[in-house]
Amino acid sequence: MLLEYFQMIDRIETVDLEKGTLKARSVVPAKSPVFEGHFPGMPLVPGVLLIETMAQASGMLVLAATDFAAMPFLMSVDGAKMRTFVEPEAVLDIEAVLEHDGSGFAVTKAKITSGGKKVCDAQLKLRTMPFSEIPLGDIVKKRASEIGLMDAIARQGGRDEQGSK
């Protein structure tokens, strides 16, 4: 997890396209410039970065479910609940469940736990834009591969490591 670069997901653990679920894991860094101001003497991961973590997991799920046809962008966060503080070196388990995909939008429910305890959860709405309209396809596929999405899809039996059927 590189907070200052908004790289929130360390590794995709599993993806199940039939059930529409994705599980990921991240470890909060021991030190980050983010902690210098949030809060001096009591470093905590900002809630907005926890929401971003859920959004990135949801986005990876949408990418896998749509065979990398479109880029998901976070549009709204509904019912977000922060349930506890997250400190440096916490291990975060992230789960996203796809509730809807179509009409240029996707809806997920996502949650983060740490040590079996609830950290936060929310419903996320994402707008999907075809990669033919935006120049992010190669960058997104590279990042997805780096964190293991292609491997998780391959283990699930759906696609090869390049994301092709």
VMD Tcl script that draws the C-alpha trace (Angstrom):
set ca {
  {0.00 0.00 0.00}
  {1.47 3.34 -1.08}
  {-0.89 5.89 0.43}
  {0.69 8.96 -1.12}
  {0.41 7.41 -4.61}
  {-3.15 6.13 -4.11}
  {-1.98 2.55 -4.70}
  {-4.30 1.03 -2.14}
  {-4.39 -2.65 -3.11}
  {-1.30 -4.82 -2.57}
  {-2.68 -8.09 -3.87}
  {-5.84 -9.56 -5.34}
  {-6.40 -12.80 -3.45}
  {-9.41 -14.23 -5.30}
  {-12.00 -13.32 -7.87}
  {-15.18 -15.30 -8.56}
  {-16.87 -14.01 -11.69}
  {-19.91 -16.28 -11.28}
  {-20.61 -14.93 -7.79}
  {-19.36 -11.44 -8.66}
  {-16.91 -11.23 -5.79}
  {-13.33 -10.11 -5.33}
  {-11.10 -10.37 -2.27}
  {-7.92 -8.37 -1.86}
  {-5.34 -7.64 0.81}
  {-3.23 -4.64 1.75}
  {-0.82 -3.82 4.52}
  {-0.75 -0.27 5.77}
  {2.82 1.05 5.64}
  {4.66 1.69 8.90}
  {5.56 5.17 7.70}
  {3.97 7.51 5.18}
  {3.90 11.28 4.66}
  {0.13 10.98 5.12}
  {0.67 10.22 8.80}
  {2.66 13.41 9.36}
  {-0.58 15.36 9.31}
  {-3.15 12.67 10.13}
  {-2.44 12.85 13.04}
  {0.90 13.96 14.50}
  {1.66 11.58 17.37}
  {-1.34 9.35 16.55}
  {-1.02 8.12 12.94}
  {-4.33 6.93 11.44}
  {-5.34 6.06 7.88}
  {-7.81 8.74 6.72}
  {-11.35 7.46 6.14}
  {-11.30 8.83 2.61}
  {-8.36 6.52 1.82}
  {-10.31 3.55 3.19}
  {-13.16 4.47 0.85}
  {-10.63 4.71 -1.99}
  {-9.37 1.24 -1.07}
  {-12.91 -0.16 -1.37}
  {-13.38 1.74 -4.64}
  {-10.18 0.29 -6.12}
  {-11.19 -3.25 -5.17}
  {-14.62 -2.61 -6.69}
  {-13.00 -1.23 -9.82}
  {-10.81 -4.31 -10.21}
  {-13.90 -6.48 -9.86}
  {-15.70 -4.49 -12.57}
  {-12.64 -4.75 -14.84}
  {-12.58 -8.52 -14.40}
  {-16.35 -8.88 -14.85}
  {-16.33 -6.85 -18.07}
  {-13.17 -8.41 -19.51}
  {-11.40 -5.03 -19.33}
  {-13.91 -3.39 -21.68}
  {-14.37 -0.19 -19.69}
  {-12.73 1.91 -16.99}
  {-14.71 2.27 -13.75}
  {-14.72 5.70 -12.08}
  {-16.11 6.26 -8.58}
  {-19.28 8.36 -8.78}
  {-20.94 8.03 -5.38}
  {-20.55 6.48 -1.97}
  {-23.71 5.53 -0.10}
  {-24.14 4.44 3.49}
  {-20.44 4.55 4.32}
  {-19.67 3.57 7.88}
  {-16.27 3.87 9.54}
  {-16.28 1.42 12.42}
  {-12.78 1.64 13.91}
  {-9.40 3.33 13.48}
  {-6.74 1.91 11.18}
  {-3.16 2.29 12.30}
  {0.17 1.74 10.54}
  {1.06 -1.90 9.79}
  {-2.59 -3.06 9.92}
  {-3.41 -5.92 7.54}
  {-6.58 -5.07 5.61}
  {-8.85 -7.64 3.98}
  {-10.99 -6.02 1.31}
  {-14.06 -7.56 -0.28}
  {-16.22 -6.25 -3.13}
  {-19.49 -7.74 -4.37}
  {-20.93 -6.72 -7.74}
  {-24.63 -5.88 -7.43}
  {-25.23 -4.35 -10.89}
  {-23.31 -3.80 -14.10}
  {-24.84 -2.22 -17.18}
  {-26.03 1.01 -18.76}
  {-22.61 2.57 -18.21}
  {-22.73 2.06 -14.44}
  {-21.77 -0.56 -11.88}
  {-22.85 -0.87 -8.26}
  {-20.89 -2.75 -5.61}
  {-21.02 -3.36 -1.91}
  {-17.59 -3.31 -0.35}
  {-16.11 -3.80 3.07}
  {-12.78 -3.84 4.84}
  {-11.91 -5.96 7.85}
  {-8.71 -6.23 9.86}
  {-7.98 -9.11 12.20}
  {-11.55 -10.30 11.71}
  {-13.01 -6.98 12.90}
  {-15.11 -4.65 10.75}
  {-13.26 -1.53 9.67}
  {-15.68 0.05 7.17}
  {-18.28 -0.69 4.52}
  {-20.26 1.14 1.84}
  {-22.23 0.83 -1.37}
  {-20.27 2.29 -4.28}
  {-21.54 3.44 -7.66}
  {-19.09 3.58 -10.53}
  {-19.44 5.02 -14.01}
  {-17.88 2.85 -16.69}
  {-16.35 4.39 -19.80}
  {-15.07 2.31 -22.73}
  {-11.28 2.28 -22.99}
  {-11.71 3.37 -26.61}
  {-12.80 6.78 -25.23}
  {-10.03 7.24 -22.65}
  {-6.25 6.62 -22.82}
  {-5.92 4.48 -19.69}
  {-6.25 0.88 -20.91}
  {-2.58 -0.10 -20.92}
  {-1.87 1.60 -17.57}
  {-4.85 -0.06 -15.89}
  {-4.03 -3.51 -17.28}
  {-0.41 -3.15 -16.10}
  {-1.50 -2.23 -12.57}
  {-4.10 -5.02 -12.52}
  {-1.38 -7.48 -13.50}
  {1.04 -6.13 -10.87}
  {-1.41 -6.75 -8.04}
  {-2.40 -10.20 -9.28}
  {-5.80 -9.69 -10.89}
  {-4.82 -11.60 -14.03}
  {-3.51 -14.48 -11.90}
  {-6.71 -14.53 -9.82}
  {-8.81 -14.64 -12.98}
  {-6.65 -17.44 -14.39}
  {-6.99 -19.43 -11.13}
  {-10.74 -18.98 -11.35}
  {-10.55 -20.56 -14.78}
  {-11.89 -17.70 -16.84}
  {-9.00 -16.13 -18.75}
  {-5.27 -16.27 -19.39}
  {-2.71 -13.98 -17.73}
  {-3.13 -11.27 -20.40}
  {-6.86 -11.04 -19.66}
  {-8.00 -12.73 -22.90}
  {-10.56 -15.49 -23.06}
}
mol new
graphics top color blue
foreach p $ca { graphics top sphere $p radius 0.5 }
foreach p [lrange $ca 0 end-1] q [lrange $ca 1 end] { graphics top cylinder $p $q radius 0.2 }
display resetview
